Amino acid sequence: EGNEPGDSMKITYRELLHKVCQFANVLRSQGVKKGDRISIYMPMILELVIAMLACARIGALHSVVFAGFSADSLCERILDCGCSLLIT
């Protein structure tokens, strides 16, 4: 369920696994490997969950910064984390 009332989506476990594996392959093609740090800056949507699970699948550490944060707050978190990739 999303932030808005009535905003929802249904997905099967098989579909979720397929999307997570696809995105994990995208991350690998970008040079992300186990132990890398990644920041995720997205609203509460299905793709946020897919990105989180894809990071976990390849062993990359992820930090979720919700989309309501300002650019300065995002910058501070990226620098503190030392992340090599930002997913938006």
Phi, psi and omega in degrees: 000141180270191181287326181275141176300135180085355179270101182215165180212144177247140179213143179276163177299322179296316178296320179297314179301317180299313181293321179295316179296320177300313182289327175298322177293324176298315180298317178299320180294339176272003177091010179284134179225176182304132179093347177293153180253132183230138172256142179240121183239089185214156173284178181284083178230169182301324182296334175296314179296318179298316180296317179298313181292326178294319176299314180297324182296323181264359177087016177275141177279137181233147177234121181267124175244114185290151191296348180282351181283151179285168179297323179295318179295320177298315180301315179300317181292322178296315180293319179297321182283330184070036185286153181259352183209142175241124177258124178236000000 
